[in-house]
């Protein structure tokens, strides 16, 4: 067995694969009116041996989910058959470098992208097997690979410490695939841009639209209020379409609007996890924006029904169709957390459910969505002041 395959086998062994009956056991969510759609638990991906400070990255596309565990230097591919999930493959960097491989993940069809420190690795699937197609790298220590997104043959890599005109404003690099070859198509920058904006800290893509977060963008009198930027492609050229921000009445110092972003069709969701709400500090919020033609407008500010100080609602955001899930990973403390579900009907967004997992830590730190499937992570169990490992991603599906 080659050294690469040996490493794959060793890392795969660190995942505890639970019996199918346990993976698919239903768990209730918050009570809903009888005619409302709800999310029901379908399964669990993991658990993965972890420490208190370890956080998973997640992504899902149709029946394929990917869980990145950077402290394992690995990404795990799960496949759904019917309502059952099973581990399909374990992805490792071919160069064997211990460099945070798995810090970010993205999937589209038979293509997976895994971010590492100053690298992005592309894998493709043939049958049920995945192999590395290419490795994209940066010659500078600029955060390349902190965030990744992929749609078809287009890949976006966030570079939050990237320089433009000798200023550390942050970048996003777009690559396009032709056959098996990836080549650089564009370098995206914010308009306006400033030092330390961390543009590229989060990225999302759908078709010819890219959304990039700049959570430390300053506004007038408010440092690090944050912003997010929309870019669109015409042919092979990209142009800046919009700068999304919280309204002036909500904007405050260190809201970090743009730390989490998500796209679906003409809807964008942006998290501001350190925003104050009334007198409650750092409870967080999330904003839904809608596009008509080339123009974007704010539809609603989403708030937690019972947000606690420091809840960090908006750390992770995901949108699919008319449903948005927002993570609040430190709601009621780091030994708890929640994910809040909102549904739109006739132009009105309504809170429909609160997802929680008893005795889990940082539940809701990362969330992901694809069609009727939503993923929410936690980084372990807690009991009093004790933390136990075994991070996991919980799978929920919408029910008609």
C-alpha positions in Angstrom: 0.0 0.0 0.0 1.4 3.5 -0.9 2.2 5.9 1.8 -0.7 8.1 0.6 -3.2 5.3 0.9 -1.8 4.3 4.3 -2.4 7.8 5.6 -5.9 7.8 4.2 -6.7 4.5 6.0 -5.2 5.8 9.3 -7.2 9.0 9.2 -10.4 7.3 8.2 -10.1 5.1 11.2 -10.5 8.1 13.5 -14.1 8.5 12.4 -16.6 6.6 14.4 -19.2 5.3 12.0 -22.4 4.7 13.9 -25.0 2.1 13.0 -27.5 3.2 10.3 -30.4 2.8 12.7 -28.8 5.4 15.0 -27.8 7.7 12.2 -31.4 7.9 10.9 -33.2 8.1 14.2 -35.6 11.0 14.2 -35.2 13.8 16.7 -37.8 16.5 17.4 -37.4 20.2 16.7 -39.2 23.0 18.3 -43.0 22.6 18.2 -44.6 24.2 15.1 -48.2 25.0 14.0 -49.6 21.8 12.3 -49.6 23.3 8.8 -46.0 24.6 9.0 -43.1 22.9 7.3 -40.5 21.7 9.8 -37.0 20.3 9.8 -36.5 16.8 11.0 -33.3 15.1 11.9 -32.2 12.6 9.3 -28.7 11.6 10.4 -25.3 12.4 11.8 -22.0 12.7 10.1 -19.2 11.6 12.4 -18.3 11.8 15.2 -14.8 13.0 14.8 -12.3 13.0 17.7 -11.7 16.6 18.6 -10.6 19.1 21.2 -12.6 22.1 22.6 -11.1 24.5 20.1 -11.6 22.3 17.0 -14.3 23.4 14.6 -15.6 21.5 11.5 -16.2 23.0 8.1 -19.1 21.6 6.1 -20.8 21.7 2.7 -23.5 19.8 1.0 -24.7 19.3 -2.6 -27.7 17.1 -3.3 -26.7 13.7 -1.8 -23.0 14.5 -1.1 -21.8 16.1 2.1 -18.2 17.0 3.0 -16.9 17.6 6.5 -13.5 19.2 6.9 -11.5 18.5 10.1 -8.4 20.6 9.8 -6.8 19.2 13.0 -7.0 15.8 11.3 -5.6 17.4 8.1 -8.5 15.6 6.3 -11.9 16.0 4.7 -14.5 13.3 4.9 -17.0 12.6 2.1 -20.5 11.2 3.0 -23.0 10.0 0.5 -26.8 9.6 1.0 -28.8 6.7 -0.3 -32.5 7.1 0.4 -32.4 8.5 3.9 -29.2 6.8 5.1 -25.7 8.5 5.1 -22.5 6.5 4.8 -18.8 7.5 4.7 -17.7 7.3 1.0 -14.1 8.5 1.1 -11.4 10.3 3.1 -9.6 13.1 1.3 -6.0 14.0 2.2 -3.5 16.3 0.6 -1.2 14.3 -1.8 1.9 16.3 -0.6 1.3 15.1 2.9 1.8 18.5 4.4 0.2 19.2 7.9 -1.2 22.6 7.0 -4.8 22.8 8.1 -6.2 20.9 5.2 -9.9 20.9 5.7 -10.2 24.4 7.1 -12.8 25.1 4.4 -14.7 22.8 2.0 -17.0 23.2 -1.0 -18.8 20.7 -3.3 -20.6 20.9 -6.6 -21.6 17.7 -8.3 -18.5 15.5 -8.7 -16.1 18.3 -7.6 -14.8 19.0 -4.1 -12.5 21.8 -3.1 -10.7 21.7 0.2 -8.9 24.7 1.7 -5.6 24.6 3.6 -3.1 27.2 4.7 -2.2 29.1 1.5 -3.6 26.2 -0.7 -6.7 24.9 -2.3 -7.0 21.3 -3.4 -9.5 20.1 -6.0 -10.8 16.6 -6.1 -13.0 14.9 -8.6 -15.1 11.7 -8.4 -15.1 8.7 -10.7 -17.7 6.2 -9.6 -17.4 6.2 -5.8 -13.7 7.2 -5.7 -12.2 10.6 -5.3 -8.8 11.7 -6.6 -6.9 15.0 -6.4 -7.2 16.8 -9.7 -5.0 19.9 -8.9 -3.5 21.9 -6.1 -3.8 25.7 -6.3 -1.3 27.6 -4.2 -0.2 31.1 -3.2 3.4 32.2 -3.1 2.6 34.5 -0.2 1.3 33.9 3.3 -1.9 35.8 2.7 -4.7 33.5 3.9 -5.3 31.9 0.5 -7.7 29.0 1.1 -9.4 30.4 4.2 -12.7 30.2 2.3 -13.7 28.3 -0.9 -16.7 28.0 -3.1 -17.4 26.1 -6.3 -20.1 25.9 -8.9 -19.6 23.6 -11.9 -16.3 24.6 -13.5 -15.9 27.8 -11.5 -14.0 28.0 -8.2 -13.6 31.0 -5.8 -10.8 31.1 -3.2 -10.8 33.7 -0.5 -7.6 35.5 0.3 -8.4 37.8 3.3 -4.8 39.0 3.8 -4.1 39.5 0.1 -2.5 42.7 -1.1 -3.8 45.1 -3.8 -1.6 48.1 -4.7 0.6 47.3 -1.7 -2.4 47.5 0.7 -3.6 44.4 2.7 -7.3 44.8 1.7 -8.1 41.1 0.9 -8.9 39.4 -2.4 -10.9 36.7 -3.9 -9.5 34.7 -6.8 -11.6 33.1 -9.5 -10.5 30.0 -11.4 -12.1 28.3 -14.4 -11.8 24.7 -15.5 -11.4 23.6 -19.0 -11.1 19.8 -19.3 -8.9 18.8 -16.4 -7.0 22.1 -16.2 -7.8 25.0 -13.9 -6.6 28.5 -14.8 -7.0 31.9 -13.2 -9.9 33.9 -14.6 -10.1 37.0 -12.3 -9.0 38.6 -9.1 -11.9 40.3 -7.3 -11.5 43.3 -4.9 -13.9 45.3 -2.9 -15.3 48.7 -4.0 -14.5 50.7 -1.9 -11.6 49.0 -0.2 -9.5 49.6 2.9 -6.6 48.1 4.8 -7.6 45.2 7.0 -11.1 44.8 5.6 -10.4 41.0 5.4 -12.3 40.9 2.1 -12.4 37.1 1.2 -13.0 35.9 4.7 -16.1 34.2 3.4 -17.2 33.4 -0.2 -20.3 32.0 -2.0 -21.1 31.3 -5.6 -24.1 30.4 -7.7 -24.0 30.3 -11.5 -22.4 33.6 -12.6 -22.8 35.4 -9.2 -20.2 35.6 -6.4 -20.7 36.9 -2.9 -17.6 37.9 -0.8 -17.6 39.0 2.8 -15.4 41.8 4.2 -16.3 41.6 7.9 -13.7 44.2 9.0 -14.7 46.9 6.5 -15.1 50.2 8.2 -18.0 52.5 7.8 -18.3 56.2 8.9 -17.6 56.3 12.7 -17.9 52.5 12.9 -14.7 50.4 12.7 -15.1 46.8 11.5 -18.9 47.2 10.9 -18.4 45.0 7.8 -19.8 44.6 4.3 -20.4 42.0 1.6 -19.9 42.4 -2.1 -21.6 41.0 -5.1 -19.9 40.3 -8.4 -21.3 39.0 -11.7 -19.8 37.5 -14.8 -20.5 38.4 -18.4 -18.6 36.1 -20.7 -15.2 35.8 -19.0 -15.2 39.2 -17.3 -16.3 39.9 -13.7 -17.7 43.2 -12.5 -18.7 44.6 -9.1 -22.5 44.7 -8.8 -23.3 45.8 -5.3 -21.9 46.5 -1.8 -24.3 45.1 0.8 -24.3 46.5 4.4 -26.5 46.7 7.4 -28.7 49.9 7.4 -27.1 52.9 9.1 -29.5 52.6 12.1 -28.2 49.1 12.9 -24.6 49.6 12.0 -22.1 49.7 14.9 -18.4 49.1 15.6 -17.2 45.5 15.3 -20.5 44.0 14.0 -18.4 42.0 11.6 -21.2 41.9 9.0 -20.0 39.5 6.3 -18.3 36.9 8.5 -20.8 34.4 7.1 -22.4 34.6 3.6 -24.7 32.4 1.6 -26.3 32.6 -1.9 -29.4 31.0 -3.5 -30.7 32.2 -6.9 -31.4 35.9 -6.3 -31.2 35.8 -2.5 -28.2 36.6 -0.4 -27.9 36.1 3.4 -25.2 37.8 5.4 -24.4 37.3 9.1 -23.3 40.0 11.6 -22.6 37.8 14.6 -21.3 40.5 16.9 -24.1 43.0 16.3 -25.9 44.4 19.4 -29.7 44.2 19.5 -31.2 46.8 21.8 -29.2 46.5 25.0 -28.2 42.9 24.4 -24.5 42.9 23.4 -23.0 40.6 20.7 -26.3 38.7 20.2 -25.9 39.0 16.5 -28.2 39.3 13.5 -28.5 38.2 9.9 -29.8 40.1 6.8 -31.7 38.8 3.8 -31.2 40.7 0.5 -33.1 40.2 -2.8 -32.0 41.0 -6.3 -34.3 42.4 -9.0 -32.5 42.9 -12.3 -29.1 44.3 -11.3 -30.3 45.9 -8.1 -30.1 44.5 -4.5 -32.4 45.5 -1.6 -32.6 44.5 2.0 -35.7 42.4 2.7 -35.4 41.8 6.4 -33.2 41.7 9.5 -33.4 38.3 11.1 -33.2 38.2 14.9 -33.2 35.4 17.5 -36.5 35.1 19.3 -34.7 34.9 22.7 -31.2 35.9 22.0 -28.7 35.8 24.8 -25.6 38.1 25.2 -22.7 36.8 23.2 -24.9 34.3 21.2 -23.1 35.1 18.0 -26.2 34.6 15.9 -24.9 34.9 12.3 -21.7 33.0 12.7 -22.9 30.6 10.1 -25.7 31.2 7.6 -27.3 29.1 4.9 -30.2 29.7 2.5 -32.0 27.2 0.2 -35.2 28.2 -1.5 -37.5 29.9 1.0 -35.7 28.6 4.1 -32.8 30.2 6.0 -30.8 28.6 8.8 -28.7 30.8 11.0 -26.2 29.5 13.6 -25.8 31.0 17.1 -22.9 28.9 18.3 -22.6 30.5 21.8 -26.2 31.1 22.6 -26.5 30.4 26.3 -22.7 29.9 26.4 -20.1 27.8 24.5 -21.5 24.7 26.0 -24.7 25.1 24.1 -25.6 26.9 20.9 -28.5 26.7 18.5 -29.5 27.0 14.9 -32.6 29.1 14.1 -34.9 28.3 11.1 -36.7 31.0 9.2 -39.2 30.5 6.3 -40.5 33.1 3.8 -44.0 33.1 2.5 -45.7 35.8 0.5 -42.8 38.2 1.2 -42.8 37.7 5.0 -40.0 35.9 6.9 -41.1 34.0 10.0 -39.2 32.2 12.6 -40.3 28.5 12.5 -37.9 26.5 14.7 -35.0 26.4 17.0 -32.6 23.5 16.5 -30.6 22.4 19.5 -28.6 19.4 20.7 -28.5 18.7 24.5 -25.0 19.0 26.0 -23.3 19.9 22.8 -20.7 22.6 22.4 -20.8 25.4 19.8 -23.8 23.9 18.1 -24.5 26.1 15.0 -20.9 27.2 14.4 -21.1 26.1 10.8 -24.3 25.5 8.7 -24.8 24.5 5.1 -27.7 23.9 2.8 -28.7 22.3 -0.5 -32.2 22.0 -1.7 -34.2 20.3 1.2 -31.0 19.4 3.2 -29.4 21.4 6.0 -26.2 20.6 8.0 -25.4 22.0 11.4 -22.1 21.3 13.3 -21.1 21.0 17.0 -17.6 20.5 18.2 -18.3 18.0 21.0 -20.2 17.3 24.2 -20.2 19.1 27.5 -21.1 18.1 31.0 -20.6 20.9 33.6 -17.1 22.3 33.1 -15.9 19.2 31.2 -15.7 19.0 27.4 -15.6 15.7 25.5 -14.4 15.4 21.9 -16.3 14.0 19.0 -17.3 16.9 16.8 -20.1 16.1 14.4 -22.5 17.4 11.7 -26.2 16.8 12.2 -28.3 16.5 9.0 -31.8 17.9 8.8 -34.3 17.8 6.0 -37.4 19.8 5.3 -40.8 18.0 5.6 -43.8 19.1 3.5 
